[in-house]
Amino acid sequence: MEMASQEPVQEPTHGQKVSGSQAFRLAHLVSDSVNHLRLKAARRWNFTPQTIAYQGYGSTDWVRVLGRVVLTSKPAAGSRAEEAAQNGNQNVRGWRAFTSVPIQFVEVEIEIGGVTARVHADRGGIVDTVVPVNLTPGWHTAVLRAEGTEAAHARIYVISPDTALGIVSDIDDTIMVTALPRPFLALWNTFVLNERARMATPGMAVLMDRLLVEHPEAPVIYLSTGPWNAAPTLARFITRNMYPSGTLLLTDWGLTHDRWFRSGQDHKRRNLELLAKEFPNMRWLLFGDNGQHDEAIYSHFARQHADRVAAIGIRQLSTGEAVLAGGHSESGDHSSSTVPWVYSPDGAGMAKRLQELEIL
């Protein structure tokens, strides 16, 4: 998306009180300075500029294109990392995904369906933009190019105007067992753990597959508070565990234009509202867990858009998982809700209830 040029930051004089706005602008200056130093170091170490394209979605007259531009290191010849990369990157330690350095505000050219658009990556090197283009329903390819990088190809799923149902799913503790909120375990899972050691939630892949058999045109959106650095890891996890291909909507850690840290809850609420606006005739099947804030977020969305929610499926964490996750969320009383709520510790239990609701 197009980013405005940055304003210069005026340093406070001696004895002058620093306002919240000045402190925030100063924090941006520090953040940008740190990133500039990281970029200089990465170039000195011969990191390679790379455009990364992520799967997107759209309608027959627009598409949402997602990507990122970074400097990334290549594994040393003959190293375990190189061997893992040649083996499909299935044995890569998580920390390697966080060594890349975002290239801020770089121009990115996007080509799809005979249309060319030029946009700028944001502060985190991320491209998240809508391109007006007329396309037929089904799969298409967008080509992303930034200066000095090879072209990257993004699969784009164009949703038919007649599509009645879409699927939105959380990742952590919903389709993947992580117990992520516990700080030390979170660090272990994110930075140390081998990719193959991550576990899929029992029965969820089968449930997703059955849903797409019943609703073959349904788009799948994986809406998570995880960072974009983890996108390649998550995409491989989804493929390896036979979950359906879908668009990842993740977050970028760090400062935003108006706050110190990005809010994962706001990220989920904002994207749910965007989906409701983009596809006014579609109902959504929402999956989450009761270990974080999914119940509250989905409950609020259902109150605002009851006619747009087919059902809400909540994976119940075990006692051990709940301890690691910091406890259960408050489920509240949904008896007065016009939206069906489904609770189960696994995909098989959810499937049974969704059958009763004639969704599956």
JOPE-V370333 format. One record per pair of residues at least 4 apart in sequence whose ideal C-beta (glycine too) atoms are under 8 Angstrom apart, sorted by sequence separation. I is the first residue (numbers start at 1). GAP is how many residues later the second one is. If there is no record, write none. Layout:
I;GAP + I;GAP
//
This chain:
12;4 + 18;4 + 19;4 + 20;4 + 21;4 + 22;4 + 23;4 + 24;4 + 25;4 + 26;4 + 27;4 + 28;4 + 29;4 + 30;4 + 31;4 + 32;4 + 33;4 + 34;4 + 35;4 + 36;4 + 37;4 + 38;4 + 39;4 + 40;4 + 41;4 + 43;4 + 58;4 + 59;4 + 75;4 + 78;4 + 79;4 + 80;4 + 81;4 + 82;4 + 83;4 + 85;4 + 87;4 + 92;4 + 94;4 + 95;4 + 111;4 + 121;4 + 122;4 + 145;4 + 159;4 + 170;4 + 171;4 + 172;4 + 173;4 + 182;4 + 183;4 + 184;4 + 185;4 + 186;4 + 187;4 + 188;4 + 189;4 + 193;4 + 200;4 + 203;4 + 204;4 + 205;4 + 206;4 + 207;4 + 208;4 + 209;4 + 210;4 + 211;4 + 212;4 + 226;4 + 230;4 + 231;4 + 232;4 + 233;4 + 234;4 + 235;4 + 236;4 + 237;4 + 239;4 + 255;4 + 259;4 + 262;4 + 263;4 + 264;4 + 265;4 + 266;4 + 267;4 + 268;4 + 269;4 + 270;4 + 271;4 + 272;4 + 273;4 + 274;4 + 275;4 + 276;4 + 288;4 + 290;4 + 293;4 + 294;4 + 295;4 + 296;4 + 297;4 + 298;4 + 299;4 + 300;4 + 301;4 + 302;4 + 305;4 + 317;4 + 318;4 + 319;4 + 320;4 + 321;4 + 322;4 + 323;4 + 337;4 + 344;4 + 345;4 + 346;4 + 347;4 + 348;4 + 349;4 + 350;4 + 351;4 + 352;4 + 353;4 + 355;4 + 12;5 + 18;5 + 42;5 + 58;5 + 76;5 + 77;5 + 84;5 + 92;5 + 111;5 + 121;5 + 122;5 + 135;5 + 169;5 + 170;5 + 171;5 + 173;5 + 180;5 + 181;5 + 187;5 + 188;5 + 193;5 + 200;5 + 238;5 + 255;5 + 262;5 + 289;5 + 290;5 + 317;5 + 322;5 + 334;5 + 344;5 + 354;5 + 355;5 + 12;6 + 57;6 + 58;6 + 75;6 + 76;6 + 84;6 + 110;6 + 121;6 + 122;6 + 145;6 + 169;6 + 172;6 + 173;6 + 179;6 + 180;6 + 212;6 + 238;6 + 239;6 + 255;6 + 256;6 + 288;6 + 322;6 + 343;6 + 344;6 + 354;6 + 56;7 + 57;7 + 75;7 + 84;7 + 85;7 + 109;7 + 110;7 + 144;7 + 145;7 + 159;7 + 173;7 + 178;7 + 211;7 + 238;7 + 254;7 + 288;7 + 302;7 + 334;7 + 18;8 + 56;8 + 84;8 + 109;8 + 110;8 + 119;8 + 143;8 + 144;8 + 172;8 + 178;8 + 212;8 + 226;8 + 238;8 + 253;8 + 254;8 + 276;8 + 301;8 + 317;8 + 342;8 + 344;8 + 56;9 + 75;9 + 109;9 + 110;9 + 143;9 + 144;9 + 180;9 + 189;9 + 253;9 + 275;9 + 288;9 + 344;9 + 351;9 + 12;10 + 56;10 + 75;10 + 108;10 + 119;10 + 143;10 + 144;10 + 179;10 + 180;10 + 224;10 + 252;10 + 288;10 + 302;10 + 55;11 + 80;11 + 81;11 + 107;11 + 108;11 + 131;11 + 142;11 + 143;11 + 178;11 + 251;11 + 298;11 + 317;11 + 342;11 + 10;12 + 54;12 + 107;12 + 108;12 + 117;12 + 141;12 + 142;12 + 208;12 + 222;12 + 272;12 + 286;12 + 331;12 + 342;12 + 9;13 + 53;13 + 54;13 + 107;13 + 108;13 + 141;13 + 235;13 + 251;13 + 299;13 + 53;14 + 54;14 + 106;14 + 117;14 + 141;14 + 142;14 + 234;14 + 298;14 + 11;15 + 52;15 + 81;15 + 105;15 + 106;15 + 140;15 + 141;15 + 286;15 + 342;15 + 9;16 + 51;16 + 52;16 + 105;16 + 115;16 + 139;16 + 140;16 + 222;16 + 234;16 + 251;16 + 298;16 + 9;17 + 51;17 + 52;17 + 104;17 + 105;17 + 110;17 + 115;17 + 127;17 + 139;17 + 140;17 + 231;17 + 314;17 + 340;17 + 7;18 + 51;18 + 52;18 + 103;18 + 104;18 + 105;18 + 115;18 + 139;18 + 140;18 + 249;18 + 9;19 + 50;19 + 102;19 + 104;19 + 106;19 + 108;19 + 110;19 + 112;19 + 114;19 + 138;19 + 139;19 + 231;19 + 295;19 + 9;20 + 49;20 + 50;20 + 104;20 + 113;20 + 138;20 + 178;20 + 230;20 + 294;20 + 49;21 + 50;21 + 102;21 + 104;21 + 110;21 + 112;21 + 113;21 + 135;21 + 137;21 + 177;21 + 6;22 + 49;22 + 50;22 + 102;22 + 103;22 + 113;22 + 136;22 + 137;22 + 176;22 + 177;22 + 228;22 + 249;22 + 48;23 + 102;23 + 112;23 + 135;23 + 137;23 + 176;23 + 177;23 + 227;23 + 228;23 + 286;23 + 47;24 + 48;24 + 102;24 + 137;24 + 176;24 + 177;24 + 220;24 + 222;24 + 224;24 + 226;24 + 227;24 + 228;24 + 283;24 + 284;24 + 285;24 + 288;24 + 290;24 + 47;25 + 48;25 + 121;25 + 175;25 + 176;25 + 220;25 + 221;25 + 222;25 + 224;25 + 225;25 + 226;25 + 227;25 + 268;25 + 272;25 + 276;25 + 283;25 + 284;25 + 285;25 + 286;25 + 287;25 + 288;25 + 289;25 + 290;25 + 6;26 + 47;26 + 48;26 + 73;26 + 137;26 + 175;26 + 220;26 + 221;26 + 222;26 + 223;26 + 224;26 + 225;26 + 227;26 + 268;26 + 282;26 + 283;26 + 284;26 + 285;26 + 286;26 + 287;26 + 288;26 + 289;26 + 290;26 + 291;26 + 72;27 + 73;27 + 113;27 + 174;27 + 219;27 + 220;27 + 222;27 + 224;27 + 283;27 + 285;27 + 286;27 + 287;27 + 288;27 + 289;27 + 290;27 + 312;27 + 314;27 + 316;27 + 318;27 + 43;28 + 45;28 + 72;28 + 112;28 + 173;28 + 219;28 + 221;28 + 265;28 + 269;28 + 273;28 + 285;28 + 287;28 + 289;28 + 311;28 + 312;28 + 314;28 + 316;28 + 317;28 + 42;29 + 71;29 + 72;29 + 112;29 + 175;29 + 264;29 + 268;29 + 272;29 + 276;29 + 311;29 + 312;29 + 313;29 + 314;29 + 315;29 + 316;29 + 70;30 + 71;30 + 112;30 + 174;30 + 175;30 + 291;30 + 309;30 + 310;30 + 311;30 + 312;30 + 314;30 + 315;30 + 42;31 + 70;31 + 111;31 + 112;31 + 265;31 + 269;31 + 291;31 + 306;31 + 311;31 + 313;31 + 315;31 + 39;32 + 70;32 + 71;32 + 110;32 + 111;32 + 212;32 + 265;32 + 269;32 + 276;32 + 306;32 + 69;33 + 70;33 + 110;33 + 175;33 + 209;33 + 292;33 + 296;33 + 299;33 + 306;33 + 68;34 + 69;34 + 110;34 + 111;34 + 291;34 + 295;34 + 296;34 + 303;34 + 109;35 + 208;35 + 209;35 + 291;35 + 294;35 + 295;35 + 299;35 + 302;35 + 315;35 + 108;36 + 109;36 + 205;36 + 208;36 + 291;36 + 293;36 + 295;36 + 69;37 + 108;37 + 109;37 + 200;37 + 205;37 + 291;37 + 292;37 + 295;37 + 302;37 + 313;37 + 108;38 + 195;38 + 205;38 + 290;38 + 291;38 + 299;38 + 69;39 + 107;39 + 169;39 + 198;39 + 204;39 + 225;39 + 290;39 + 106;40 + 107;40 + 190;40 + 225;40 + 313;40 + 67;41 + 106;41 + 167;41 + 195;41 + 200;41 + 290;41 + 313;41 + 195;42 + 225;42 + 103;43 + 200;43 + 225;43 + 311;43 + 112;44 + 167;44 + 196;44 + 65;45 + 223;45 + 311;46 + 65;47 + 175;47 + 223;48 + 311;48 + 63;49 + 223;49 + 310;49 + 50;50 + 165;50 + 221;50 + 164;51 + 167;51 + 169;51 + 171;51 + 69;52 + 166;52 + 167;52 + 169;52 + 170;52 + 172;52 + 47;53 + 68;53 + 165;53 + 166;53 + 167;53 + 168;53 + 169;53 + 170;53 + 171;53 + 172;53 + 290;53 + 47;54 + 49;54 + 67;54 + 163;54 + 166;54 + 167;54 + 169;54 + 170;54 + 172;54 + 221;54 + 70;55 + 162;55 + 163;55 + 166;55 + 168;55 + 171;55 + 68;56 + 69;56 + 163;56 + 51;57 + 68;57 + 160;57 + 68;58 + 69;58 + 159;58 + 42;59 + 67;59 + 68;59 + 66;60 + 67;60 + 159;60 + 66;61 + 176;61 + 39;62 + 65;62 + 66;62 + 157;62 + 38;63 + 65;63 + 171;63 + 175;63 + 287;63 + 39;64 + 64;64 + 65;64 + 64;65 + 65;65 + 35;66 + 64;66 + 65;66 + 175;66 + 35;67 + 63;67 + 62;68 + 63;68 + 175;68 + 35;69 + 62;69 + 62;70 + 63;70 + 61;71 + 62;71 + 32;72 + 58;72 + 61;72 + 63;72 + 61;73 + 60;74 + 61;74 + 211;74 + 285;74 + 58;75 + 60;75 + 60;76 + 58;77 + 60;77 + 63;77 + 65;77 + 67;77 + 69;77 + 169;77 + 63;79 + 65;79 + 167;79 + 69;80 + 137;80 + 204;83 + 67;85 + 56;86 + 67;87 + 66;88 + 53;89 + 65;89 + 155;90 + 157;90 + 32;91 + 53;91 + 65;91 + 31;92 + 51;93 + 63;93 + 98;93 + 51;94 + 51;95 + 63;95 + 94;95 + 95;95 + 94;96 + 95;96 + 49;97 + 94;97 + 95;97 + 49;98 + 51;98 + 56;98 + 58;98 + 60;98 + 93;98 + 94;98 + 49;99 + 50;99 + 51;99 + 53;99 + 55;99 + 56;99 + 57;99 + 58;99 + 59;99 + 93;99 + 94;99 + 49;100 + 50;100 + 51;100 + 52;100 + 53;100 + 54;100 + 55;100 + 56;100 + 57;100 + 58;100 + 59;100 + 60;100 + 93;100 + 51;101 + 53;101 + 55;101 + 56;101 + 57;101 + 58;101 + 60;101 + 93;101 + 94;101 + 3;102 + 50;102 + 55;102 + 57;102 + 59;102 + 92;102 + 126;102 + 91;103 + 92;103 + 91;104 + 124;104 + 168;104 + 90;105 + 91;105 + 89;106 + 90;106 + 168;107 + 166;109 + 181;110 + 181;111 + 204;111 + 175;112 + 179;112 + 166;113 + 174;113 + 174;114 + 201;114 + 174;115 + 163;116 + 166;116 + 168;116 + 173;116 + 2;117 + 3;117 + 164;117 + 165;117 + 166;117 + 167;117 + 168;117 + 169;117 + 170;117 + 172;117 + 1;118 + 2;118 + 3;118 + 164;118 + 165;118 + 166;118 + 167;118 + 168;118 + 169;118 + 170;118 + 173;118 + 1;119 + 3;119 + 163;119 + 164;119 + 165;119 + 166;119 + 168;119 + 169;119 + 170;119 + 173;119 + 3;120 + 159;120 + 161;120 + 165;120 + 167;120 + 172;120 + 174;120 + 1;121 + 159;123 + 170;124 + 1;126 + 126;126 + 1;127 + 1;128 + 124;128 + 100;129 + 123;129 + 122;130 + 124;130 + 98;131 + 123;131 + 97;132 + 123;132 + 97;133 + 97;135 + 94;136 + 97;136 + 94;139 + 185;139 + 208;139 + 207;140 + 92;141 + 174;141 + 206;141 + 207;141 + 210;141 + 173;142 + 179;142 + 182;142 + 204;142 + 205;142 + 206;142 + 89;143 + 181;143 + 182;143 + 203;143 + 204;143 + 207;143 + 211;143 + 173;144 + 177;144 + 181;144 + 182;144 + 202;144 + 203;144 + 207;144 + 165;145 + 179;145 + 180;145 + 181;145 + 201;145 + 202;145 + 203;145 + 206;145 + 214;145 + 90;146 + 179;146 + 201;146 + 202;146 + 203;146 + 204;146 + 214;146 + 89;147 + 203;147 + 207;147 + 88;148 + 173;148 + 203;148 + 211;148 + 211;149 + 90;150 + 210;150 + 173;152 + 207;153 + 68;160 + 57;162 + 68;163 + 57;164 + 54;177 + 52;179 + 52;180 + 55;180 + 54;181 + 66;181 + 66;182 + 64;183 + 66;183 + 55;190 + 57;190 + 55;191 + 56;191 + 55;192 + 54;193 + 55;193 + 54;194 + 165;194 + 59;219 + 59;220 + 31;223 + 31;224 + 28;227 + 27;228 + 27;233 + 24;236
//
